Amino acid sequence: MKKILVLFAILFSGVLSIAQIYTVKKGLVIDVNKLDLEYITVTGSLNMTGTKIKYFAIDYGDEGAMADNITDETGKVMKFSSVPVMLTYFFKNGWELNIIDRTPNNPAVIVYYLKRRHI
């Protein structure tokens, strides 16, 4: 009986747990999901041949003009192998894709506008 209860507790806690979206600003780790935001942008930069992602950065409208790295809760920069992997990560964290745009002065930079999902 104890084994069944432990199994249900593990499975149920996995359903409730959600990874968070973090970034580091001035040495502080910020949980983006806890900010009062409806929209964020994620900028993806492709390599010179346009075949691989160099990095993703997040902009949540703070005072700084530069987008920040997407990190884990310890401040370590997260790397995503592809756009679908990045979008799936954000979707699981309560964000959905709203618009995709390329920057006119640099076609290797793609901006993904994400909107908070209200569940």
Backbone torsions as a table, in degrees:
resi	resn	phi	psi	omega
1	MET	NA	-41.1	179.7
2	LYS	-62.3	-38.2	-179.6
3	LYS	-63.1	-40.2	179.5
4	ILE	-66.6	-42.8	178.5
5	LEU	-63.2	-41.7	178.3
6	VAL	-64.2	-42.4	178.7
7	LEU	-60.7	-46.3	178.2
8	PHE	-63.6	-39.1	179.5
9	ALA	-63.7	-41.1	178.8
10	ILE	-66.4	-46.8	179.8
11	LEU	-63.6	-43.4	-178.7
12	PHE	-66.8	-39.0	178.8
13	SER	-67.3	-31.6	176.6
14	GLY	-67.2	-33.0	178.2
15	VAL	-69.6	-37.9	-177.0
16	LEU	-80.9	-23.6	-175.3
17	SER	-79.2	135.6	177.7
18	ILE	-130.8	131.3	173.7
19	ALA	-68.4	150.3	-178.4
20	GLN	-104.4	164.8	177.3
21	ILE	-103.5	122.0	-176.9
22	TYR	-121.6	157.6	170.3
23	THR	-147.1	164.7	179.7
24	VAL	-115.6	128.4	178.2
25	LYS	-131.0	119.5	-179.7
26	LYS	52.7	41.5	176.6
27	GLY	82.4	-2.8	179.8
28	LEU	-104.6	135.4	176.1
29	VAL	-82.4	126.3	-176.5
30	ILE	-114.9	128.6	175.6
31	ASP	-86.8	104.1	-175.7
32	VAL	-62.8	-33.1	-179.4
33	ASN	-65.0	-23.2	-179.1
34	LYS	-87.8	-6.7	178.4
35	LEU	-80.1	150.0	-179.5
36	ASP	-81.6	79.7	-175.5
37	LEU	-128.6	147.6	171.7
38	GLU	-105.8	-29.8	-177.1
39	TYR	-133.0	145.5	170.8
40	ILE	-138.7	163.4	172.7
41	THR	-120.3	143.6	173.2
42	VAL	-120.0	124.3	-179.2
43	THR	-102.1	128.2	177.0
44	GLY	-112.3	133.8	179.1
45	SER	-113.9	125.3	179.4
46	LEU	-89.4	158.3	175.6
47	ASN	-71.2	177.2	-174.3
48	MET	-59.8	-32.0	-179.7
49	THR	-86.1	-8.8	179.1
50	GLY	75.7	19.3	-176.1
51	THR	-106.4	-18.5	-178.0
52	LYS	-134.7	151.5	178.2
53	ILE	-81.8	128.1	174.2
54	LYS	-83.0	-47.9	179.9
55	TYR	-162.0	163.7	170.0
56	PHE	-122.2	141.3	176.5
57	ALA	-133.8	151.5	-176.6
58	ILE	-113.2	142.3	174.7
59	ASP	-128.8	120.9	-179.1
60	TYR	-116.4	20.4	173.2
61	GLY	81.8	23.6	178.4
62	ASP	-76.3	-175.2	-175.5
63	GLU	-67.5	-29.7	-178.4
64	GLY	-71.1	147.1	-178.3
65	ALA	-84.1	-17.9	-175.9
66	MET	-94.8	146.7	173.4
67	ALA	-74.6	151.3	-177.0
68	ASP	-107.4	154.4	176.3
69	ASN	-63.1	148.2	172.2
70	ILE	-85.6	126.9	-175.1
71	THR	-127.6	172.7	169.8
72	ASP	-90.6	-175.1	-175.7
73	GLU	-66.1	-15.4	178.5
74	THR	-93.3	-5.4	-178.9
75	GLY	94.9	1.7	178.7
76	LYS	-76.0	130.2	-178.0
77	VAL	-63.5	130.8	177.9
78	MET	-88.0	143.4	176.9
79	LYS	-118.3	133.9	178.3
80	PHE	-113.4	137.2	-175.9
81	SER	-76.8	-19.2	-177.6
82	SER	-161.7	168.8	177.2
83	VAL	-63.3	-46.6	178.8
84	PRO	-59.1	-35.4	178.3
85	VAL	-65.5	-43.8	178.4
86	MET	-63.5	-46.8	-178.9
87	LEU	-64.2	-37.8	177.0
88	THR	-64.0	-41.8	177.9
89	TYR	-59.0	-47.0	-179.9
90	PHE	-68.0	-38.6	178.4
91	PHE	-60.1	-43.6	179.0
92	LYS	-65.4	-18.9	179.1
93	ASN	-100.8	14.6	172.3
94	GLY	94.6	18.4	-179.7
95	TRP	-122.8	146.7	177.2
96	GLU	-128.8	151.6	179.7
97	LEU	-68.3	132.3	-179.7
98	ASN	-112.4	-50.7	-178.0
99	ILE	-144.8	146.7	171.1
100	ILE	-117.8	136.2	-178.7
101	ASP	-143.4	145.9	173.0
102	ARG	-102.4	145.2	177.4
103	THR	-77.6	133.3	-175.1
104	PRO	-65.2	-31.2	-177.9
105	ASN	-87.0	-9.4	179.4
106	ASN	-151.6	94.0	-176.5
107	PRO	-66.2	-10.5	177.2
108	ALA	-80.0	-6.7	179.3
109	VAL	-106.7	123.6	-178.9
110	ILE	-117.3	134.7	-179.8
111	VAL	-109.7	127.0	178.1
112	TYR	-107.7	117.3	177.0
113	TYR	-91.9	121.8	-177.6
114	LEU	-113.8	143.1	179.8
115	LYS	-117.2	141.3	179.0
116	ARG	-66.9	132.4	175.7
117	ARG	-86.6	133.1	176.2
118	HIS	-102.3	110.4	-174.6
119	ILE	-98.4	NA	NA
